Amino acid sequence: MRRAEFLKSLAVLAAAGTLPLAARAGANIKMMIPANPGGGWDTTGRALGKAITDSQAADTVSFDNKGGAAGALGLAQFVNGSKGDPNALMVMGAVMLGGIITGKPPVSLGQATPLARLTNEYNVFVLPTNSPFKTMKDVVEQLKKDPGSVKWGGGSRGSTEHIAAAMIAREVGVDPAKINYVAFRGGGEATAAILGGNVTVGGSGLSEFSEYIKTGKMRAIAMTSGTRMKGVDVPTLKEQGINVEIGNWRGVYGAGGITPEQRKALTEIVLKAVKSKSWADAVEKNGWTPSVISGAEFEKFVDDDFASLRATMVKSGMV
């Protein structure tokens, strides 16, 4: 093939977004973060964006935060505004599945393209430092006396900490429908409410609260992991006689309407990024557990987890 013809063919492929990864090194990724700044999705999305550019998987990454409704508002914007875009990414995870189940948004996750799961993180429940309570046992005793008096603060309705609170209530013999759960649009808002003593107990991913726990501004009283986590001196709910275990995984989707070749190329960008030192540093700093899967395996995982979460939420009286 003559050089002119070769360049012309490359131009056609580039326009279609079907160039192989090596030829698409100049890709400009647009990252939808369906949450306000300061939370787990925001931290994950920005860490992934940095890893993408640091690993030279793409030239640039721009970010768009759109919080609310457990990610449903960001999902709607992503679905409606990015269809067919081979350079669009969206951070998502278990919280979005819970929000879809409780909120029934006008768009579905099936209108976007599953790419990869990245991490798993367990939740921690904390008390404000000025709290009259000292342990999860104290919280549970008050919950049994007057469910409405215990104000649980966390992410959007359907978040893993919301589900965990409902599961705790059910396990200790309290009607989950009576829990007083205050949903915040982002991790920053939830953190401010806990630090200000405006909620009784707060829940979120360990990475979001770790610095406040270390400096004594929050008192950690329980983890949602099955066993005590290495290097984390916080008892699990199970250790305290409450049979609740739930994890918060995070992953990424591409736009709807992209071709199989575009999906493959975008997945390769993500997988290259998560093999980088930049990503490894972020995982260590935030206490995330790497749990990377992609392709059909990830697609099946999302379907299975959606069904499992729905069953858990039905059992806990949330839907």
C-alpha positions as CSV (number, residue, x, y, z in Angstrom):
1,M,0.0,0.0,0.0
2,R,1.3,3.4,-0.9
3,R,2.0,5.9,1.8
4,A,-0.9,8.2,0.7
5,E,-3.3,5.3,0.7
6,F,-2.1,4.1,4.1
7,L,-2.6,7.6,5.7
8,K,-6.0,7.8,4.1
9,S,-7.0,4.5,5.6
10,L,-5.7,5.6,9.0
11,A,-7.8,8.7,8.8
12,V,-10.9,6.7,8.1
13,L,-10.2,4.4,11.0
14,A,-9.6,7.3,13.3
15,A,-12.9,9.0,12.3
16,A,-14.6,5.7,13.2
17,G,-12.8,5.4,16.5
18,T,-11.6,1.9,15.5
19,L,-7.8,2.4,15.5
20,P,-5.9,-0.1,17.6
21,L,-4.7,1.1,20.9
22,A,-1.1,1.8,19.8
23,A,-2.4,4.1,17.0
24,R,-4.8,5.8,19.4
25,A,-2.2,7.0,21.9
26,G,-3.5,10.5,21.4
27,A,-7.0,9.7,22.7
28,N,-8.6,12.4,24.8
29,I,-10.7,10.7,27.4
30,K,-13.8,12.3,28.9
31,M,-14.5,11.0,32.4
32,M,-18.0,11.2,33.9
33,I,-18.0,11.1,37.7
34,P,-21.6,10.7,38.7
35,A,-21.0,12.2,42.2
36,N,-20.0,15.5,43.8
37,P,-16.3,16.1,44.5
38,G,-14.8,14.6,47.6
39,G,-16.3,11.1,47.6
40,G,-15.2,7.6,46.6
41,W,-16.3,7.8,43.0
42,D,-14.5,11.2,42.6
43,T,-11.3,9.8,44.2
44,T,-11.5,6.7,42.0
45,G,-12.2,8.6,38.8
46,R,-9.4,11.1,39.3
47,A,-6.9,8.4,40.3
48,L,-7.8,6.4,37.2
49,G,-7.5,9.6,35.0
50,K,-4.0,10.3,36.4
51,A,-3.0,6.6,35.8
52,I,-4.3,6.8,32.2
53,T,-2.1,9.8,31.4
54,D,0.9,8.7,33.5
55,S,0.9,5.3,31.7
56,Q,0.5,7.1,28.4
57,A,-2.6,5.1,27.6
58,A,-4.1,8.4,26.4
59,D,-2.9,12.0,26.1
60,T,-5.5,13.8,28.2
61,V,-8.4,13.1,30.6
62,S,-11.1,15.7,31.4
63,F,-13.6,15.3,34.2
64,D,-17.2,16.1,34.7
65,N,-18.9,15.8,38.1
66,K,-22.6,15.3,38.2
67,G,-23.9,14.2,41.6
68,G,-27.3,13.1,42.9
69,A,-29.6,10.1,43.1
70,A,-26.9,7.6,43.8
71,G,-25.3,8.4,40.4
72,A,-28.5,8.2,38.4
73,L,-28.3,11.9,37.3
74,G,-24.7,11.4,36.1
75,L,-25.8,8.1,34.4
76,A,-28.6,9.9,32.6
77,Q,-26.2,12.7,31.4
78,F,-23.7,10.1,30.3
79,V,-26.3,8.0,28.4
80,N,-27.9,10.9,26.7
81,G,-24.8,12.9,25.9
82,S,-22.1,10.3,25.1
83,K,-23.8,7.8,22.8
84,G,-21.3,6.4,20.3
85,D,-18.3,8.3,21.8
86,P,-15.3,5.9,21.9
87,N,-13.4,8.1,24.3
88,A,-16.1,8.4,27.0
89,L,-15.8,6.7,30.4
90,M,-18.0,6.7,33.5
91,V,-17.1,5.6,37.0
92,M,-19.8,3.5,38.6
93,G,-20.3,0.7,41.1
94,A,-22.4,-1.0,43.7
95,V,-23.9,2.3,44.9
96,M,-25.3,3.0,41.4
97,L,-27.0,-0.5,41.3
98,G,-28.6,0.3,44.6
99,G,-29.8,3.7,43.4
100,I,-31.3,2.2,40.3
101,I,-33.2,-0.3,42.4
102,T,-34.6,2.3,44.8
103,G,-35.0,5.2,42.4
104,K,-36.0,3.6,39.1
105,P,-34.4,6.3,36.9
106,P,-35.6,7.0,33.3
107,V,-32.4,5.5,31.9
108,S,-30.8,2.1,32.5
109,L,-27.3,0.8,32.9
110,G,-28.0,-1.4,29.9
111,Q,-27.8,1.8,27.8
112,A,-24.0,2.1,28.6
113,T,-21.2,-0.4,27.9
114,P,-19.6,-2.4,30.7
115,L,-15.8,-2.3,30.6
116,A,-14.1,-3.3,33.9
117,R,-14.4,-3.6,37.7
118,L,-11.4,-2.0,39.4
119,T,-11.6,-2.2,43.2
120,N,-13.5,-3.4,46.2
121,E,-13.8,-1.4,49.5
122,Y,-15.6,-2.2,52.7
123,N,-17.5,0.5,54.6
124,V,-16.7,1.8,58.0
125,F,-19.2,3.2,60.5
126,V,-18.0,6.2,62.6
127,L,-19.2,8.4,65.4
128,P,-18.6,12.1,65.8
129,T,-16.1,12.8,68.5
130,N,-18.7,14.6,70.7
131,S,-21.1,11.6,70.5
132,P,-22.5,10.2,73.8
133,F,-22.1,6.8,72.2
134,K,-18.8,4.9,72.2
135,T,-19.5,1.6,70.4
136,M,-21.8,0.0,67.9
137,K,-23.4,-1.7,70.9
138,D,-24.4,1.7,72.2
139,V,-25.9,2.6,68.8
140,V,-27.8,-0.6,68.6
141,E,-29.3,-0.2,72.1
142,Q,-30.6,3.2,71.2
143,L,-31.8,1.9,67.9
144,K,-33.9,-0.7,69.7
145,K,-35.4,1.9,72.1
146,D,-36.2,4.5,69.5
147,P,-35.2,3.8,65.8
148,G,-36.0,7.3,64.6
149,S,-33.6,8.9,67.1
150,V,-30.6,7.3,65.5
151,K,-29.7,9.4,62.5
152,W,-27.6,7.5,60.0
153,G,-25.6,9.6,57.6
154,G,-24.1,8.5,54.3
155,G,-24.3,8.4,50.5
156,S,-27.4,8.5,48.4
157,R,-30.4,6.2,49.0
158,G,-29.4,2.7,47.9
159,S,-25.7,3.2,48.8
160,T,-23.9,0.3,50.5
161,E,-23.9,2.1,53.8
162,H,-27.7,2.7,53.5
163,I,-28.1,-1.0,52.8
164,A,-25.8,-2.0,55.6
165,A,-27.8,0.2,58.1
166,A,-31.0,-1.5,57.0
167,M,-29.4,-4.9,57.4
168,I,-28.1,-4.0,60.9
169,A,-31.6,-3.0,61.9
170,R,-33.1,-6.2,60.6
171,E,-30.4,-8.3,62.3
172,V,-31.1,-6.7,65.7
173,G,-34.8,-7.0,65.4
174,V,-35.7,-3.5,64.3
175,D,-38.0,-2.8,61.4
176,P,-35.6,-1.5,58.6
177,A,-38.4,0.8,57.3
178,K,-38.1,2.8,60.6
179,I,-34.4,3.7,60.3
180,N,-33.7,7.4,60.0
181,Y,-31.3,7.6,57.1
182,V,-30.0,10.9,55.8
183,A,-28.7,10.7,52.3
184,F,-26.0,13.2,51.1
185,R,-25.1,14.0,47.5
186,G,-21.4,13.3,48.0
187,G,-18.7,12.2,50.4
188,G,-17.8,15.8,51.2
189,E,-21.2,16.6,52.5
190,A,-21.5,13.4,54.6
191,T,-18.0,14.1,56.1
192,A,-19.0,17.7,57.1
193,A,-22.3,16.4,58.7
194,I,-20.4,13.9,60.8
195,L,-17.6,16.3,61.8
196,G,-20.3,18.8,62.8
197,G,-22.2,16.2,64.9
198,N,-25.3,16.6,62.7
199,V,-25.8,12.8,62.4
200,T,-25.6,10.1,65.1
201,V,-23.5,7.7,63.0
202,G,-21.9,8.0,59.6
203,G,-20.9,5.4,57.1
204,S,-18.7,5.4,54.0
205,G,-15.7,3.7,52.4
206,L,-12.7,3.5,54.7
207,S,-10.6,5.7,52.4
208,E,-12.9,8.6,52.8
209,F,-12.7,8.7,56.6
210,S,-9.3,7.3,57.3
211,E,-7.5,10.6,57.8
212,Y,-10.2,11.8,60.3
213,I,-10.1,8.5,62.1
214,K,-6.3,8.7,62.4
215,T,-6.4,12.3,63.7
216,G,-9.2,11.4,66.2
217,K,-11.8,13.6,64.6
218,M,-14.0,10.5,64.1
219,R,-14.4,7.3,66.2
220,A,-14.5,4.1,64.1
221,I,-16.9,1.5,65.6
222,A,-17.4,-1.1,62.9
223,M,-16.3,-2.4,59.5
224,T,-18.6,-4.2,57.0
225,S,-15.9,-6.8,56.0
226,G,-16.3,-10.5,56.8
227,T,-13.0,-10.6,58.8
228,R,-10.9,-7.9,60.3
229,M,-8.8,-6.1,57.7
230,K,-5.0,-6.2,57.9
231,G,-3.6,-3.0,59.4
232,V,-7.1,-1.7,60.4
233,D,-7.8,-1.8,64.1
234,V,-11.6,-1.7,63.8
235,P,-13.8,-4.6,64.7
236,T,-16.2,-6.0,62.1
237,L,-20.0,-6.1,62.6
238,K,-19.7,-9.9,62.7
239,E,-17.2,-9.7,65.6
240,Q,-19.8,-7.7,67.5
241,G,-22.5,-10.3,66.9
242,I,-24.3,-8.6,64.0
243,N,-24.3,-10.9,61.0
244,V,-23.8,-8.2,58.2
245,E,-21.2,-8.2,55.5
246,I,-21.3,-6.0,52.4
247,G,-18.6,-4.6,50.1
248,N,-18.5,-1.5,47.8
249,W,-17.0,-2.3,44.5
250,R,-16.2,0.3,41.8
251,G,-15.8,0.0,38.1
252,V,-16.0,1.8,34.7
253,Y,-18.4,1.8,31.8
254,G,-18.1,3.2,28.3
255,A,-20.8,4.9,26.2
256,G,-23.6,3.1,24.6
257,G,-23.6,2.5,20.9
258,I,-19.8,1.9,20.6
259,T,-18.5,-0.9,18.4
260,P,-16.9,-4.1,19.7
261,E,-13.6,-2.8,18.5
262,Q,-14.0,0.6,20.3
263,R,-15.0,-1.3,23.4
264,K,-11.9,-3.4,23.2
265,A,-9.7,-0.4,22.7
266,L,-11.3,1.5,25.6
267,T,-10.9,-1.5,27.9
268,E,-7.3,-1.8,26.9
269,I,-6.7,1.9,28.0
270,V,-8.3,1.1,31.4
271,L,-6.3,-2.1,31.9
272,K,-3.1,-0.5,30.9
273,A,-3.7,2.3,33.4
274,V,-4.5,-0.1,36.3
275,K,-1.1,-1.8,35.8
276,S,0.8,1.4,36.3
277,K,2.7,2.6,39.4
278,S,0.4,5.6,39.6
279,W,-2.6,3.4,40.1
280,A,-0.8,1.1,42.5
281,D,0.1,4.1,44.6
282,A,-3.6,5.2,44.6
283,V,-4.7,1.7,45.7
284,E,-2.3,1.7,48.6
285,K,-3.0,5.2,49.7
286,N,-6.8,4.7,49.7
287,G,-6.8,1.2,51.2
288,W,-8.6,-0.3,48.2
289,T,-8.6,-4.0,47.4
290,P,-7.7,-4.6,43.7
291,S,-10.4,-6.7,42.0
292,V,-9.9,-6.2,38.3
293,I,-12.1,-8.1,35.9
294,S,-13.3,-7.1,32.4
295,G,-15.3,-8.1,29.4
296,A,-17.9,-10.8,29.6
297,E,-16.8,-11.7,33.2
298,F,-17.5,-8.2,34.4
299,E,-20.8,-8.0,32.5
300,K,-22.0,-11.2,34.2
301,F,-20.7,-9.9,37.6
302,V,-22.8,-6.8,37.3
303,D,-26.0,-8.8,36.4
304,D,-25.4,-11.2,39.3
305,D,-24.7,-8.4,41.8
306,F,-27.7,-6.4,40.7
307,A,-29.9,-9.5,41.4
308,S,-28.2,-10.1,44.8
309,L,-28.5,-6.5,45.9
310,R,-32.2,-6.4,44.9
311,A,-32.9,-9.5,47.0
312,T,-31.0,-8.1,50.0
313,M,-32.9,-4.8,49.8
314,V,-36.2,-6.5,49.5
315,K,-35.3,-8.6,52.5
316,S,-34.3,-5.5,54.4
317,G,-37.5,-3.7,53.6
318,M,-35.9,-1.1,51.4
319,V,-38.0,-1.9,48.3
